[in-house]
Amino acid sequence: MYHNPLFLALDVPRLETAAELARKLSGHIGGLKLGLEFFCAHGHHGVHELHNTGLPIFLDLKLHDIPNTVAAAMQAIHVLEPAIVTVHASGGRAMMEDAKAAAGENTKVVGVTVLTSFDDKDLSGIGIDHSPYEQALRLADLSHAAGLDGIVCSGHEVGAIHDQWKDGFLVVPGLRLPDGRKGDQKRVVTPREARDAGASVLVIGRPIRSAEDPVAAARAIEATL
């Protein structure tokens, strides 16, 4: 686990804004999470720029395709030296096995179980008759069997998954402070609750990015861990 488990989600459209935030917060976070919005806007160049902060890079690309395509995509990002990369666990065991085999030696590959914006109704709408809790545990088991390093899940499931997978690398997004707004997230907990339940990495975006003083917000969260 990282000494500082707090990873800042830099899902912003302007590279200058992302780089400035990363520099300001570098002493209070353990890494940077770059998602689809950032990667589609800035690609390899943007990732290289943020590598200059010296912080580990978490590429949250949620790869999901046939095994050969996902393996090829994983090989294409070797040059970026990401510390963590996500794939969708629902892509199946073969896809996850090939993704892990194609990843860089120092890259952790983690399987996304159930998005934190999903609830029972959302899963039912795509033909899954399990609760988010049940589905997350099922996909965590599949990720483990496929040889991945860990998974992404909500704080509602991380404790149970940690009990089953003691050395799993467990990433928890969708975190909010006790008095914070949920936004489009539905299954949220506080950073402290997630950490206590066994989370390896805590991904936080808007509660820091949108704060009047992002450094003060990061320090306040850091103080609770």
C-alpha positions in Angstrom: 0.0 0.0 0.0 1.1 3.6 -0.6 2.4 5.6 2.3 -0.1 8.3 1.3 -3.1 6.4 -0.2 -4.8 9.6 -1.5 -4.9 9.9 -5.3 -6.3 13.0 -6.9 -8.7 12.5 -9.8 -7.5 15.1 -12.4 -10.5 14.8 -14.7 -10.2 18.3 -16.1 -10.1 19.4 -19.8 -7.2 21.8 -19.6 -3.6 20.5 -19.2 -2.4 23.7 -17.6 -5.1 23.4 -14.9 -4.2 19.8 -14.2 -0.5 20.5 -14.0 -1.0 23.5 -11.7 -3.2 21.5 -9.3 -0.8 18.6 -9.3 2.1 20.9 -8.4 0.1 22.7 -5.6 -1.0 19.4 -4.1 2.0 17.2 -4.6 3.0 17.3 -0.9 -0.5 16.2 0.3 -1.4 13.4 -2.2 0.1 10.1 -3.0 -0.6 10.0 -6.8 -2.6 11.3 -9.7 -5.6 9.5 -11.3 -6.0 10.4 -15.0 -9.3 9.3 -16.5 -10.8 9.2 -20.0 -11.6 12.9 -20.1 -7.9 13.8 -19.5 -6.5 11.0 -21.7 -8.8 11.8 -24.7 -7.9 15.5 -24.5 -4.2 15.2 -23.9 -3.0 11.7 -24.7 0.5 10.6 -24.1 1.8 14.1 -24.0 -0.4 15.1 -21.1 0.6 12.0 -19.1 4.3 12.8 -19.8 3.8 16.3 -18.5 2.3 15.1 -15.3 5.1 12.6 -14.8 7.2 15.7 -14.1 5.5 16.0 -10.7 7.2 12.8 -9.6 3.9 11.4 -8.5 2.7 7.9 -9.5 0.3 7.9 -12.4 -3.0 5.9 -12.2 -4.4 5.6 -15.8 -8.1 5.0 -15.3 -8.8 3.9 -18.9 -11.3 1.1 -18.0 -10.2 -1.0 -21.0 -12.9 -3.4 -22.2 -12.7 -5.2 -25.5 -11.7 -8.5 -27.0 -8.5 -9.9 -25.3 -6.2 -9.2 -28.2 -7.3 -5.6 -28.5 -6.9 -4.9 -24.7 -3.5 -6.6 -24.7 -2.4 -4.4 -27.6 -3.7 -1.3 -25.9 -1.8 -2.2 -22.7 1.4 -2.6 -24.7 0.8 0.8 -26.3 0.9 2.5 -22.9 4.1 0.8 -21.7 6.1 4.0 -22.6 3.9 6.0 -20.1 5.0 3.8 -17.2 1.7 3.9 -15.3 1.7 2.7 -11.7 -1.9 1.5 -12.1 -4.2 0.8 -15.0 -7.9 -0.3 -15.0 -9.7 -2.8 -17.1 -13.4 -3.7 -16.8 -13.7 -7.0 -14.9 -16.9 -7.7 -16.9 -14.7 -8.1 -19.9 -14.1 -11.7 -18.7 -11.3 -13.8 -17.5 -9.4 -14.2 -20.8 -9.4 -10.5 -21.4 -8.1 -9.8 -17.9 -5.4 -12.5 -18.2 -4.1 -11.1 -21.4 -4.2 -7.5 -20.0 -2.1 -8.6 -17.1 0.3 -10.5 -19.3 0.8 -7.5 -21.6 1.2 -4.9 -18.8 4.5 -3.4 -17.8 6.5 -5.1 -15.1 5.9 -2.3 -12.6 2.2 -1.7 -13.5 -0.6 -2.9 -11.3 -3.7 -4.0 -13.3 -7.0 -3.7 -11.4 -10.4 -4.8 -12.5 -13.3 -2.4 -12.2 -16.2 -4.2 -10.6 -19.4 -2.1 -10.3 -19.2 1.7 -10.9 -20.0 3.8 -7.9 -22.7 5.6 -9.9 -24.7 2.3 -10.2 -27.4 1.0 -7.9 -29.7 -2.0 -8.1 -32.0 -0.3 -10.7 -29.1 0.5 -13.0 -27.8 -3.1 -12.8 -31.3 -4.4 -13.5 -31.5 -2.2 -16.5 -28.5 -3.9 -18.1 -29.8 -7.4 -17.3 -27.9 -8.1 -14.1 -30.2 -9.4 -11.4 -27.7 -9.1 -8.5 -27.2 -6.3 -6.1 -24.1 -4.1 -6.6 -22.6 -5.7 -3.5 -23.1 -9.3 -4.9 -21.9 -8.3 -8.4 -18.8 -6.6 -7.0 -17.8 -9.6 -5.0 -18.4 -11.9 -7.9 -16.2 -9.8 -10.2 -13.6 -9.5 -7.5 -13.3 -13.3 -7.4 -13.0 -13.4 -11.2 -10.3 -10.7 -11.2 -8.4 -12.7 -8.5 -8.7 -15.9 -10.5 -7.4 -14.0 -13.6 -4.3 -13.0 -11.9 -4.9 -9.3 -11.6 -3.3 -7.3 -8.8 -6.6 -6.0 -7.4 -9.9 -4.4 -8.1 -11.9 -1.1 -8.0 -15.0 -1.1 -5.9 -17.1 1.2 -3.7 -16.5 1.6 0.0 -19.6 -0.5 0.5 -17.9 -3.7 -0.7 -14.2 -3.1 0.1 -14.4 -4.6 3.5 -15.9 -7.9 2.3 -13.5 -8.1 -0.6 -10.5 -7.4 1.7 -11.6 -10.3 3.9 -11.6 -12.6 0.9 -8.4 -11.2 -0.8 -6.1 -10.1 1.9 -3.2 -9.1 -0.4 -5.4 -7.6 -3.1 -4.7 -4.0 -4.2 -8.1 -2.4 -3.5 -9.0 1.0 -5.1 -12.0 2.9 -3.8 -13.4 5.9 -5.7 -16.5 7.9 -5.2 -15.5 9.1 -1.7 -17.1 12.0 -0.1 -16.7 13.9 3.2 -19.5 13.5 5.8 -21.1 16.9 4.8 -20.2 16.7 1.1 -22.6 16.5 -1.9 -22.8 13.1 -3.6 -23.3 14.4 -7.1 -23.7 11.5 -9.5 -22.3 9.0 -7.1 -24.7 6.6 -5.3 -22.6 4.3 -3.2 -20.3 6.5 -1.2 -18.4 6.4 2.1 -15.8 8.7 3.7 -12.1 8.3 3.1 -11.5 7.1 6.7 -14.2 4.5 6.4 -12.7 3.1 3.2 -9.2 3.1 4.6 -10.3 1.3 7.7 -12.1 -1.3 5.7 -8.9 -2.2 3.8 -8.6 0.2 0.8 -5.1 0.5 -0.7 -5.8 3.6 -2.7 -8.5 6.4 -2.1 -9.5 8.3 -5.2 -10.9 11.7 -4.6 -11.7 14.4 -7.2 -14.4 17.0 -6.8 -14.1 17.5 -3.0 -10.6 18.7 -3.6 -10.7 20.1 -7.2 -13.8 22.1 -6.6 -12.9 23.4 -3.1 -12.2 27.1 -2.7 -8.8 26.1 -1.3 -7.8 22.7 -2.8 -4.6 22.5 -0.6 -6.6 23.1 2.6 -9.2 20.5 1.4 -6.5 17.9 0.7 -4.8 18.6 4.1 -8.1 18.2 5.9 -8.8 14.8 4.2 -5.2 13.7 4.8 -5.6 14.5 8.5 -8.4 12.0 8.8 -6.4 9.1 7.6 
